[in-house]
Amino acid sequence: MQRFKNKIVVVTGAGSGIGRSTALRLDAEGAKLLMVDINEDQLESTQSMLKNNESSSHVVDIASQEKIERFFQDLLNTHKKLDALINVAGVLRFDNSHEVELDNWNKILDINLTGTFFMCRYALPLLLESKGAIVNVSSTAAIGAHAWTAAYSASKGGISAFSKTLAVEYGMRGLNINCVCPASIETPMSSNPHMPKDIDTRLLKKIMPLDGVNRSPDDIASTIAFLASEDAIHINGIDLRVDGGLLT
Ligand SMILES: NC(=O)c1ccc[n+]([C@@H]2O[C@H](COP(=O)([O-])OP(=O)(O)OC[C@H]3O[C@@H](n4cnc5c(N)ncnc54)[C@H](O)[C@@H]3O)[C@@H](O)[C@H]2O)c1
């Protein structure tokens, strides 16, 4: 399948996990990628795995409006168009809610929610020209209840909510804006999370996969590729759970 041949696609969080798998999937389908991450070494590793040598890597902190504005200026100057934006970058930590420190609350909201919004804000004028797509990676934490993730759940709930606003506001002008809500995917984020002390282990069941199996980030990348492609032309404003039935 070459659904992204001649398409310019931005992927954030491309240095690791779901973002890297998404970059590799889109690369295999012919995309010319602009990959964004805060981690230069990881981003270089992803770049070295790509087939398309016209793709590029950009070290950008998505929490910085100034850096994102500059990134999109450069993109416009170099490529003149954008066909899809995939927002994957994010951070997670678990805390008892009564112990969440303001710095950690702000960091999670700044990166996950405001960073995703900044990316959309600057991409929208270009995507309106191309009648393109946005796929935002939210989480089952936006839909169901997860213990110890007050800031993370608030950030993902925000992503799912504002994505629907964009879907309604720009859908009739040819844009598709959807969220993917994963759970239980084997990545550096999920493999060794910071946990609070003395947790009630009964609550762990609410964030564990039903069949006890964590899936590969490739299983999210395939869904993201579908939603970003013309195959999903009549899908707009959804939260697509890819969670092995966790919330069913
Ligand atoms: N792994 C799961 O089970 C799971 C479940 C639900 C949702 N998600 C979401 O999927 C997305 C990807 O998670 P992952 O599991 O692949 O994690 P990961 O930690 O492997 O990858 C996250 C990437 O985001 C980048 N990043 C972090 N802060 C950034 C910033 N300020 N600017 C630019 N890049 C930044 C990191 O450097 C990293 O490369 C996240 O939004 C996460 O919330 C993951």
The ligand as an SDF file (V2000), in Angstrom:
LIG
                    3D

 44 48  0  0  0  0  0  0  0  0999 V2000
    2.0400    3.1590   25.6100 N   0  0  0  0  0  0  0  0  0  0  0  0
    0.7650    3.1200   25.9050 C   0  0  0  0  0  0  0  0  0  0  0  0
    0.2270    2.1070   26.3780 O   0  0  0  0  0  0  0  0  0  0  0  0
   -0.1160    4.3400   25.6600 C   0  0  0  0  0  0  0  0  0  0  0  0
   -1.4700    4.2760   26.0320 C   0  0  0  0  0  0  0  0  0  0  0  0
   -2.2840    5.3670   25.8020 C   0  0  0  0  0  0  0  0  0  0  0  0
   -1.7660    6.5140   25.2130 C   0  0  0  0  0  0  0  0  0  0  0  0
   -0.4510    6.5680   24.8730 N   0  0  0  0  0  0  0  0  0  0  0  0
    0.0290    7.8130   24.2700 C   0  0  0  0  0  0  0  0  0  0  0  0
    0.7980    7.5280   23.1200 O   0  0  0  0  0  0  0  0  0  0  0  0
    1.7620    8.5580   22.9270 C   0  0  0  0  0  0  0  0  0  0  0  0
    3.1300    7.9280   22.7020 C   0  0  0  0  0  0  0  0  0  0  0  0
    3.4770    7.2120   23.8620 O   0  0  0  0  0  0  0  0  0  0  0  0
    4.5700    6.0570   23.8730 P   0  0  0  0  0  0  0  0  0  0  0  0
    4.0040    4.9890   24.7130 O   0  0  0  0  0  0  0  0  0  0  0  0
    5.0160    5.7830   22.5050 O   0  0  0  0  0  0  0  0  0  0  0  0
    5.6960    6.7840   24.7460 O   0  0  0  0  0  0  0  0  0  0  0  0
    7.2570    7.0330   24.5230 P   0  0  0  0  0  0  0  0  0  0  0  0
    7.7320    7.5960   25.8050 O   0  0  0  0  0  0  0  0  0  0  0  0
    7.8960    5.8170   23.9780 O   0  0  0  0  0  0  0  0  0  0  0  0
    7.2860    8.1820   23.3940 O   0  0  0  0  0  0  0  0  0  0  0  0
    6.9560    9.5150   23.6460 C   0  0  0  0  0  0  0  0  0  0  0  0
    7.8080   10.4050   22.7790 C   0  0  0  0  0  0  0  0  0  0  0  0
    7.4220   11.7780   22.9960 O   0  0  0  0  0  0  0  0  0  0  0  0
    8.5910   12.5660   23.0480 C   0  0  0  0  0  0  0  0  0  0  0  0
    8.3740   13.8000   23.8000 N   0  0  0  0  0  0  0  0  0  0  0  0
    8.1470   13.9210   25.1310 C   0  0  0  0  0  0  0  0  0  0  0  0
    8.0520   15.2170   25.4740 N   0  0  0  0  0  0  0  0  0  0  0  0
    8.1960   15.9340   24.3260 C   0  0  0  0  0  0  0  0  0  0  0  0
    8.2050   17.3300   24.0430 C   0  0  0  0  0  0  0  0  0  0  0  0
    8.0400   18.2500   25.0040 N   0  0  0  0  0  0  0  0  0  0  0  0
    8.3850   17.7230   22.7620 N   0  0  0  0  0  0  0  0  0  0  0  0
    8.5830   16.8060   21.7680 C   0  0  0  0  0  0  0  0  0  0  0  0
    8.6050   15.4690   22.0000 N   0  0  0  0  0  0  0  0  0  0  0  0
    8.4090   15.0400   23.2580 C   0  0  0  0  0  0  0  0  0  0  0  0
    9.6110   11.6630   23.7500 C   0  0  0  0  0  0  0  0  0  0  0  0
   10.9590   12.1070   23.5690 O   0  0  0  0  0  0  0  0  0  0  0  0
    9.3120   10.3160   23.1110 C   0  0  0  0  0  0  0  0  0  0  0  0
   10.0850   10.1080   21.9540 O   0  0  0  0  0  0  0  0  0  0  0  0
    1.6890    9.4640   24.1510 C   0  0  0  0  0  0  0  0  0  0  0  0
    0.9140   10.6120   23.8350 O   0  0  0  0  0  0  0  0  0  0  0  0
    0.9680    8.5990   25.1650 C   0  0  0  0  0  0  0  0  0  0  0  0
    0.2680    9.3670   26.1100 O   0  0  0  0  0  0  0  0  0  0  0  0
    0.3940    5.5090   25.0850 C   0  0  0  0  0  0  0  0  0  0  0  0
  1  2  1  0
  2  3  2  0
  2  4  1  0
  4  5  1  0
  4 44  2  0
  5  6  2  0
  6  7  1  0
  7  8  2  0
  8  9  1  0
  8 44  1  0
  9 10  1  0
  9 42  1  0
 10 11  1  0
 11 12  1  0
 11 40  1  0
 12 13  1  0
 13 14  1  0
 14 15  2  0
 14 16  1  0
 14 17  1  0
 17 18  1  0
 18 19  2  0
 18 20  1  0
 18 21  1  0
 21 22  1  0
 22 23  1  0
 23 24  1  0
 23 38  1  0
 24 25  1  0
 25 26  1  0
 25 36  1  0
 26 27  1  0
 26 35  1  0
 27 28  2  0
 28 29  1  0
 29 30  1  0
 29 35  2  0
 30 31  1  0
 30 32  2  0
 32 33  1  0
 33 34  2  0
 34 35  1  0
 36 37  1  0
 36 38  1  0
 38 39  1  0
 40 41  1  0
 40 42  1  0
 42 43  1  0
M  CHG  2   8   1  16  -1
M  END
$$$$
